[in-house]
Amino acid sequence: MADRAAASARAIRDDVTAKRASAVEVCRDALQRIEASNPALNSFLLVDPEDALARAAKVDARIAAGEAPGALAGVPVAIKDNLCVRGMKTTAASKILETYRPPYDATVIQRLEAAGAVIVGKTNCDEFAMGSSNENSAFGPVRNPWALSRTPGGSSGGSAAAVAAAQVPLALGSDTGGSIRQPASFCGVVGLKPTYGRVSRYGLLAFASSLDQIGPFARTVEDAALTLGVIAGPDRADATSSREPVPDLMAALTGDVKGLRVGVPRTFVSEGVDEGVKAAFDAALAVLERAGARLVDIELPHAPYGVPAYYLVCTAEASSNLARYDGVKYGYRSKAAADGLQAMYTHSRSEGFGAEVKRRIMLGTYVLSAGYYDAFYLKAQQVRTLLRRDYDRAFEAADVIAMPTSPIPPFGLGEKTDDPLQMYLADIFTVSANLAGVPAISVPGGFVEHDGDRLPIGFQLAARPFDEPTLLRAADAYQRLAAWPTIAPPS
């Protein structure tokens, strides 16, 4: 196999299946790249070479025995550290879970392994997936492979950086308000958030249960479609997973967008957007238009209220979900436990959680408290309903909706940490897809020059619920025509 670092997941799978390369050889190459580049990037929190090579050897043994090795045979995959892998330390990048080793696999892990994927390690992220820059990790920030002084985005920044730096061809992340798409944009890779319910959340350490969704990072839309086809589908262990049949996603990648209606909410995307991002967005729309797609103006009148509504809903759910980390059942327990039960609760949570997690727990507890529930949480849910209706009306006129992934290019590490509001506003174009439950994808959409750095930006598309085939068809056609996948970060 030529240049395994640049090879797609599909090419690796085909070569391993045809015995042109072994899964063990591919795994060793990935481990060597991780060892060489991780000190600079901090994208991985845990790599287990012995376990990864043993997993790869099992794939080779299946092939040697004449068994079908699976759709991802021999493909190295990185896993965001908020997804449970049996016996592998799973911390959610938090001190409070620093020693936790889950006794079970997440459903997506079971499905990856059944498909022959080789899990090589766990990637860094914002603590409990709460952040937009990957600076909230208890184990240090991830650095952007395109410019080490800049953020890779968050919260799944480690997974995005690992794919961008060719440490692995595939990675899993979670997306609550843009945590797959925004880092995909900042790192110049593909990031897919499926429809809510399309992928089981069993084994995902919960942040906001009505918003969280697991999805893939890849360098091509084709690889993202291949991975979604493996991990999607109903799961009896997750009552929120949908019974909607999973179509043949690879068959949707025809490259043809003639007649496709691309909705553009021009009013919404006209303000507060970096000029370079705006120019690249217009250029991306022109690519689809030249390919035969038709641009139509749409309105999402309640989208500007998405960020405040999101940060009320997600913090309320976080307050409830994180109540279990109390120093009793598992995880970090403060030495102050000797001073009594109340001291154990107080000190374990104060010492175990980072500043951003504590901020969101306090916000969520406040908005759920007596006297404030109707004014804040209930009102946010009403706005969420209005936003979902906006999408329903927009999809009467359009097949997909286009927006920039982020209004700004990758910003410097430390640039926004003292201003949480500015950090939250970076999610303005991503949160609405989570609130509405629709699928959305970020694909490489061009570059901007900032302070001497050449920085990637993303082009985002959204589609109707469970219409991933149309979403992937449009994104794949754009990626083929734009040719951004041929460009990689400086080594």
C-alpha positions as CSV (number, residue, x, y, z in Angstrom):
1,M,0.0,0.0,0.0
2,A,1.4,3.4,-1.0
3,D,1.6,6.1,1.6
4,R,-0.6,4.6,4.3
5,A,-0.7,7.9,6.2
6,A,-2.7,9.5,3.4
7,A,-4.8,6.5,2.6
8,S,-8.5,6.6,3.0
9,A,-10.3,4.1,5.3
10,R,-11.9,2.5,2.3
11,A,-8.5,2.0,0.6
12,I,-7.1,0.5,3.8
13,R,-10.0,-1.8,4.1
14,D,-9.7,-3.0,0.5
15,D,-6.0,-3.6,0.8
16,V,-6.3,-5.5,4.1
17,T,-9.2,-7.6,2.8
18,A,-7.2,-8.4,-0.4
19,K,-4.1,-9.3,1.6
20,R,-2.0,-6.5,0.0
21,A,-1.4,-5.3,3.5
22,S,-2.0,-6.9,6.9
23,A,-4.0,-5.2,9.7
24,V,-1.0,-5.5,12.0
25,E,1.2,-3.6,9.5
26,V,-1.4,-0.9,9.1
27,C,-1.8,-0.7,12.9
28,R,2.0,-0.4,13.5
29,D,2.2,2.4,11.0
30,A,-0.5,4.3,12.8
31,L,1.1,3.7,16.2
32,Q,4.4,5.1,14.9
33,R,2.8,8.2,13.5
34,I,1.0,8.8,16.9
35,E,4.2,8.3,18.8
36,A,6.0,10.8,16.6
37,S,3.4,13.6,16.5
38,N,1.4,13.3,19.7
39,P,3.9,15.2,21.9
40,A,3.3,18.3,19.8
41,L,-0.4,17.8,19.4
42,N,-1.6,16.2,22.6
43,S,-4.5,14.7,20.6
44,F,-4.4,11.3,22.3
45,L,-4.8,10.8,26.1
46,L,-4.3,7.1,25.9
47,V,-2.7,4.7,23.4
48,D,-2.4,1.0,24.1
49,P,-0.1,-0.5,21.4
50,E,-0.3,-4.0,22.8
51,D,-4.1,-4.0,22.8
52,A,-4.3,-2.4,19.4
53,L,-1.9,-4.9,17.8
54,A,-3.9,-7.8,19.4
55,R,-7.1,-6.4,17.8
56,A,-5.4,-6.1,14.5
57,A,-4.1,-9.7,14.7
58,K,-7.7,-10.9,15.2
59,V,-8.7,-9.2,11.9
60,D,-5.8,-10.9,10.1
61,A,-6.8,-14.2,11.6
62,R,-10.4,-13.8,10.4
63,I,-9.2,-13.1,6.9
64,A,-6.8,-16.1,7.0
65,A,-9.7,-18.3,8.1
66,G,-11.8,-17.1,5.1
67,E,-14.3,-15.2,7.2
68,A,-15.8,-11.9,6.1
69,P,-13.6,-9.3,7.9
70,G,-16.1,-6.5,7.9
71,A,-16.7,-3.1,6.3
72,L,-13.8,-1.5,8.2
73,A,-11.3,-4.4,8.3
74,G,-8.0,-3.3,9.6
75,V,-8.8,0.4,9.7
76,P,-7.2,2.2,12.7
77,V,-9.8,4.2,14.6
78,A,-9.5,6.7,17.5
79,I,-12.2,7.1,20.1
80,K,-13.2,10.3,21.9
81,D,-12.5,9.8,25.6
82,N,-16.2,10.1,26.6
83,L,-17.1,6.8,24.9
84,C,-16.7,3.6,27.0
85,V,-14.3,0.9,25.8
86,R,-14.3,-2.1,28.1
87,G,-11.2,-2.1,30.4
88,M,-9.7,1.0,28.7
89,K,-9.4,4.1,30.9
90,T,-12.3,6.5,30.0
91,T,-12.0,9.9,31.7
92,A,-14.0,12.4,29.6
93,A,-10.8,14.5,30.1
94,S,-11.8,15.1,33.7
95,K,-10.0,14.6,37.0
96,I,-13.2,13.2,38.5
97,L,-12.9,10.1,36.2
98,E,-9.1,9.9,36.0
99,T,-9.0,6.3,37.1
100,Y,-12.3,5.0,35.6
101,R,-12.2,1.8,33.5
102,P,-15.7,0.9,32.2
103,P,-16.7,-2.8,32.5
104,Y,-18.6,-2.6,29.1
105,D,-18.3,-1.3,25.6
106,A,-20.5,1.4,24.1
107,T,-22.8,0.1,21.3
108,V,-20.7,2.0,18.7
109,I,-17.6,0.3,19.9
110,Q,-19.3,-3.1,19.6
111,R,-20.3,-2.2,16.0
112,L,-16.9,-0.9,15.1
113,E,-15.2,-4.1,16.3
114,A,-17.7,-6.3,14.6
115,A,-16.8,-4.4,11.4
116,G,-13.1,-5.2,11.8
117,A,-12.0,-1.7,12.9
118,V,-8.9,-1.5,15.1
119,I,-9.2,0.8,18.1
120,V,-5.8,2.4,18.8
121,G,-6.6,4.7,21.7
122,K,-8.7,7.5,23.3
123,T,-8.5,11.1,22.2
124,N,-8.4,14.3,24.2
125,C,-11.5,16.5,24.5
126,D,-13.0,19.4,26.5
127,E,-14.0,18.0,29.9
128,F,-17.3,16.2,29.7
129,A,-17.5,17.6,26.1
130,M,-18.2,21.1,27.5
131,G,-16.2,23.6,25.4
132,S,-15.4,24.9,21.9
133,S,-11.6,25.0,22.0
134,N,-10.4,21.8,23.8
135,E,-8.8,24.0,26.4
136,N,-11.0,22.7,29.2
137,S,-9.4,19.3,29.3
138,A,-7.9,18.4,32.7
139,F,-4.9,17.0,30.8
140,G,-3.9,20.0,28.7
141,P,-5.2,21.5,25.4
142,V,-5.0,19.9,22.0
143,R,-3.1,21.9,19.4
144,N,-4.2,22.5,15.8
145,P,-2.1,20.6,13.3
146,W,-2.3,23.5,10.9
147,A,-0.9,26.0,13.5
148,L,0.2,24.7,16.9
149,S,-0.5,28.1,18.6
150,R,-4.2,27.7,17.7
151,T,-7.2,25.7,18.9
152,P,-8.4,22.6,17.0
153,G,-11.9,23.4,18.1
154,G,-14.0,21.5,20.6
155,S,-15.1,19.6,22.2
156,S,-13.9,16.7,20.0
157,G,-10.7,18.5,19.2
158,G,-8.4,15.5,19.8
159,S,-10.4,13.3,17.3
160,A,-10.3,16.1,14.7
161,A,-6.6,16.7,15.1
162,A,-5.8,13.0,15.0
163,V,-7.5,12.7,11.6
164,A,-6.1,15.9,10.2
165,A,-2.5,14.9,11.2
166,A,-2.9,11.5,9.6
167,Q,-2.5,9.7,12.9
168,V,-5.6,7.7,12.0
169,P,-8.0,7.8,9.0
170,L,-11.1,7.7,11.2
171,A,-12.2,8.9,14.7
172,L,-15.4,9.1,16.6
173,G,-16.6,12.2,18.4
174,S,-19.8,13.4,20.0
175,D,-21.7,16.5,19.0
176,T,-24.0,18.3,21.5
177,G,-23.9,21.8,19.9
178,G,-21.3,21.5,17.2
179,S,-18.6,19.4,18.9
180,I,-17.9,17.4,15.8
181,R,-18.5,20.0,13.1
182,Q,-16.7,22.9,14.6
183,P,-13.4,21.0,15.2
184,A,-13.8,19.4,11.8
185,S,-13.9,23.0,10.3
186,F,-10.9,24.2,12.3
187,C,-8.8,21.1,11.4
188,G,-9.8,20.8,7.7
189,V,-11.5,17.4,7.9
190,V,-15.0,16.0,7.5
191,G,-17.2,15.8,10.6
192,L,-20.7,14.3,10.5
193,K,-23.5,14.8,13.1
194,P,-26.2,12.3,12.3
195,T,-29.9,12.8,13.0
196,Y,-30.7,12.5,16.7
197,G,-31.5,8.9,17.3
198,R,-29.7,7.6,14.3
199,V,-26.8,6.3,16.4
200,S,-27.1,4.7,19.8
201,R,-25.8,6.8,22.7
202,Y,-25.4,3.7,25.0
203,G,-21.9,4.0,26.5
204,L,-21.5,7.7,25.8
205,L,-20.9,9.7,29.1
206,A,-23.9,12.0,29.0
207,F,-23.6,15.7,28.8
208,A,-27.1,16.8,27.5
209,S,-29.2,13.7,26.7
210,S,-31.6,15.4,24.3
211,L,-28.8,16.9,22.2
212,D,-25.9,14.5,22.3
213,Q,-25.1,12.5,19.2
214,I,-22.1,10.3,18.2
215,G,-20.6,10.7,14.7
216,P,-17.4,10.2,12.7
217,F,-14.5,12.3,11.6
218,A,-12.8,11.4,8.3
219,R,-10.8,13.0,5.6
220,T,-13.4,12.2,3.0
221,V,-17.2,12.2,2.9
222,E,-17.1,8.6,1.5
223,D,-15.2,7.4,4.7
224,A,-17.7,9.3,6.9
225,A,-20.6,7.5,5.1
226,L,-18.9,4.2,5.4
227,T,-18.4,4.7,9.1
228,L,-22.0,5.9,9.7
229,G,-23.3,2.8,7.9
230,V,-21.4,0.7,10.5
231,I,-22.4,2.5,13.7
232,A,-26.0,3.5,12.9
233,G,-29.2,1.6,13.6
234,P,-31.6,0.8,16.5
235,D,-30.3,-0.4,19.8
236,R,-32.4,-1.9,22.6
237,A,-30.0,-0.5,25.1
238,D,-30.9,3.1,24.1
239,A,-34.6,4.0,24.3
240,T,-33.9,7.2,22.2
241,S,-32.4,5.3,19.3
242,S,-34.6,5.3,16.3
243,R,-36.1,2.2,14.5
244,E,-35.8,4.1,11.2
245,P,-34.1,1.8,8.7
246,V,-30.5,2.7,7.8
247,P,-30.3,3.0,4.0
248,D,-27.3,2.2,1.8
249,L,-25.3,5.4,2.4
250,M,-22.5,4.5,0.0
251,A,-25.0,4.1,-2.8
252,A,-26.1,7.7,-2.3
253,L,-22.6,9.1,-3.2
254,T,-23.4,9.6,-6.9
255,G,-21.6,12.9,-7.4
256,D,-24.7,14.3,-9.0
257,V,-26.4,17.4,-7.5
258,K,-28.3,18.5,-10.6
259,G,-31.6,20.0,-9.4
260,L,-30.7,19.8,-5.7
261,R,-32.2,22.8,-3.9
262,V,-29.7,24.4,-1.5
263,G,-31.3,26.7,1.0
264,V,-29.3,29.7,2.1
265,P,-30.4,31.7,5.2
266,R,-28.8,34.9,4.0
267,T,-30.1,37.1,6.8
268,F,-28.8,34.8,9.4
269,V,-25.3,34.3,7.9
270,S,-24.8,38.0,7.0
271,E,-23.7,39.4,10.3
272,G,-20.7,38.7,12.5
273,V,-18.9,36.5,10.0
274,D,-15.2,36.9,9.3
275,E,-14.7,38.3,5.8
276,G,-12.5,35.4,4.7
277,V,-15.1,32.9,6.0
278,K,-17.8,34.8,4.2
279,A,-15.9,34.8,0.9
280,A,-15.1,31.1,1.2
281,F,-18.8,30.3,1.9
282,D,-19.9,32.2,-1.2
283,A,-17.3,30.3,-3.2
284,A,-18.5,27.0,-1.9
285,L,-22.1,27.8,-2.9
286,A,-20.8,28.7,-6.4
287,V,-19.2,25.3,-6.7
288,L,-22.5,23.6,-6.0
289,E,-24.4,26.0,-8.3
290,R,-22.0,25.3,-11.2
291,A,-22.6,21.5,-10.7
292,G,-26.3,22.0,-11.3
293,A,-27.7,22.7,-7.8
294,R,-30.1,25.6,-7.4
295,L,-29.7,28.2,-4.6
296,V,-32.9,29.3,-2.9
297,D,-33.2,31.9,-0.2
298,I,-34.8,30.7,3.0
299,E,-35.4,32.1,6.5
300,L,-34.6,30.7,9.9
301,P,-36.1,33.5,11.9
302,H,-35.4,32.0,15.4
303,A,-31.9,30.8,14.7
304,P,-30.3,33.9,16.3
305,Y,-31.9,32.7,19.5
306,G,-30.3,29.3,19.2
307,V,-27.2,30.0,21.4
308,P,-29.1,31.3,24.5
309,A,-31.7,28.5,24.1
310,Y,-29.0,25.9,23.7
311,Y,-27.0,27.1,26.8
312,L,-30.2,26.9,28.9
313,V,-31.2,23.4,27.7
314,C,-27.7,21.9,27.8
315,T,-26.7,23.2,31.2
316,A,-30.0,22.1,32.7
317,E,-29.4,18.6,31.4
318,A,-25.8,18.7,32.4
319,S,-26.7,19.6,36.0
320,S,-28.9,16.5,36.1
321,N,-26.6,14.1,34.3
322,L,-23.5,15.0,36.3
323,A,-25.2,14.7,39.7
324,R,-24.0,11.0,39.7
325,Y,-20.3,12.0,40.1
326,D,-20.4,12.5,43.9
327,G,-17.4,10.6,45.2
328,V,-19.5,7.6,46.3
329,K,-20.0,5.2,43.4
330,Y,-16.9,5.5,41.3
331,G,-14.4,8.1,40.2
332,Y,-12.5,10.7,42.3
333,R,-13.1,11.0,46.0
334,S,-11.6,13.8,48.0
335,K,-9.5,13.1,51.1
336,A,-12.0,15.4,52.9
337,A,-14.3,12.4,52.9
338,A,-13.0,11.7,56.4
339,D,-14.8,14.9,57.6
340,G,-18.2,13.5,56.8
341,L,-20.7,13.0,54.0
342,Q,-21.4,16.6,53.1
343,A,-17.7,17.4,53.0
344,M,-17.1,14.4,50.8
345,Y,-19.7,15.6,48.3
346,T,-18.6,19.2,48.3
347,H,-14.8,18.6,48.1
348,S,-15.0,15.7,45.6
349,R,-17.0,17.7,43.1
350,S,-15.1,21.0,43.7
351,E,-11.8,19.3,43.3
352,G,-12.8,16.8,40.6
353,F,-14.6,19.2,38.1
354,G,-12.9,21.9,36.1
355,A,-14.0,25.5,36.0
356,E,-16.2,25.3,32.8
357,V,-18.0,22.1,34.0
358,K,-18.7,23.8,37.4
359,R,-20.0,26.9,35.6
360,R,-22.4,24.9,33.5
361,I,-23.6,22.8,36.5
362,M,-24.4,26.0,38.4
363,L,-26.2,27.6,35.4
364,G,-28.2,24.4,34.9
365,T,-29.1,24.1,38.6
366,Y,-30.2,27.7,38.6
367,V,-32.5,27.5,35.6
368,L,-34.2,24.4,37.0
369,S,-34.7,25.8,40.4
370,A,-38.1,26.8,41.8
371,G,-39.2,30.2,40.5
372,Y,-36.9,30.2,37.5
373,Y,-37.9,27.1,35.6
374,D,-40.7,28.7,33.6
375,A,-38.7,31.9,32.9
376,F,-35.7,30.1,31.6
377,Y,-35.8,26.4,30.9
378,L,-39.4,26.2,29.7
379,K,-38.9,29.3,27.6
380,A,-35.8,27.8,26.0
381,Q,-37.8,24.6,25.1
382,Q,-40.5,26.8,23.5
383,V,-37.8,28.5,21.4
384,R,-36.5,25.1,20.5
385,T,-39.9,24.1,19.2
386,L,-40.1,27.3,17.1
387,L,-36.6,26.6,15.7
388,R,-37.6,23.1,14.7
389,R,-40.6,24.5,12.9
390,D,-38.3,27.0,11.1
391,Y,-36.4,24.0,9.7
392,D,-39.6,22.2,8.7
393,R,-40.7,25.2,6.7
394,A,-37.3,25.7,5.2
395,F,-37.2,22.1,4.0
396,E,-40.4,22.6,2.1
397,A,-38.3,24.9,-0.2
398,A,-34.9,23.3,0.1
399,D,-33.3,19.8,0.1
400,V,-30.3,20.9,2.1
401,I,-29.4,24.0,4.1
402,A,-26.0,25.6,3.8
403,M,-24.2,27.7,6.4
404,P,-20.6,28.4,7.4
405,T,-19.6,25.9,10.1
406,S,-18.1,28.6,12.2
407,P,-18.3,32.4,11.9
408,I,-14.5,32.6,12.5
409,P,-11.4,30.7,11.6
410,P,-9.4,28.8,14.3
411,F,-8.5,31.2,17.1
412,G,-5.4,31.3,19.3
413,L,-5.1,29.2,22.4
414,G,-6.0,31.3,25.4
415,E,-7.6,34.0,23.2
416,K,-11.2,33.4,24.5
417,T,-10.8,31.6,27.7
418,D,-11.4,34.7,29.8
419,D,-14.6,35.5,27.9
420,P,-17.0,32.5,28.0
421,L,-19.7,34.5,26.1
422,Q,-17.5,35.0,23.1
423,M,-16.5,31.3,23.2
424,Y,-20.2,30.4,23.3
425,L,-21.0,32.6,20.3
426,A,-18.6,30.6,18.2
427,D,-21.3,28.0,18.1
428,I,-23.9,30.2,16.5
429,F,-24.1,28.2,13.2
430,T,-23.9,24.7,14.7
431,V,-26.3,24.6,17.8
432,S,-29.5,24.9,15.7
433,A,-29.0,21.5,14.1
434,N,-28.8,19.9,17.6
435,L,-31.9,21.7,18.9
436,A,-33.8,20.7,15.8
437,G,-32.4,17.1,15.8
438,V,-31.4,17.3,12.1
439,P,-28.3,15.7,10.5
440,A,-25.5,18.1,9.6
441,I,-22.0,17.8,8.2
442,S,-18.9,20.0,7.9
443,V,-16.6,19.5,4.9
444,P,-13.4,21.4,4.2
445,G,-14.5,24.7,2.6
446,G,-11.3,26.6,1.9
447,F,-8.6,28.6,3.7
448,V,-8.0,32.0,5.2
449,E,-4.8,33.8,6.0
450,H,-4.5,35.1,9.6
451,D,-1.3,36.4,11.1
452,G,0.9,34.4,8.7
453,D,-1.0,31.2,9.3
454,R,-2.9,29.4,6.5
455,L,-6.0,28.1,8.3
456,P,-8.8,25.8,7.2
457,I,-12.5,26.6,7.5
458,G,-15.6,24.5,7.0
459,F,-18.7,24.5,4.8
460,Q,-21.7,23.1,6.6
461,L,-24.8,21.4,5.2
462,A,-27.9,20.2,7.0
463,A,-30.8,18.0,5.8
464,R,-34.2,16.7,6.9
465,P,-34.3,14.2,9.8
466,F,-33.0,10.8,8.7
467,D,-32.2,12.1,5.2
468,E,-28.4,11.4,5.5
469,P,-28.4,10.1,1.9
470,T,-29.2,13.5,0.5
471,L,-26.8,15.2,3.0
472,L,-23.9,12.9,2.1
473,R,-24.6,13.1,-1.6
474,A,-24.4,16.9,-1.6
475,A,-21.3,17.0,0.7
476,D,-19.5,14.3,-1.4
477,A,-20.2,16.1,-4.7
478,Y,-18.9,19.4,-3.2
479,Q,-15.8,17.7,-1.8
480,R,-15.0,16.0,-5.2
481,L,-15.3,19.3,-7.0
482,A,-13.6,21.6,-4.5
483,A,-10.4,19.3,-4.2
484,W,-9.6,20.4,-0.7
485,P,-8.9,16.8,0.5
486,T,-5.6,16.9,-1.4
487,I,-4.2,19.5,1.0
488,A,-2.8,18.4,4.3
489,P,-1.3,20.3,7.3
490,P,2.4,21.1,7.3
491,S,4.3,18.1,8.7
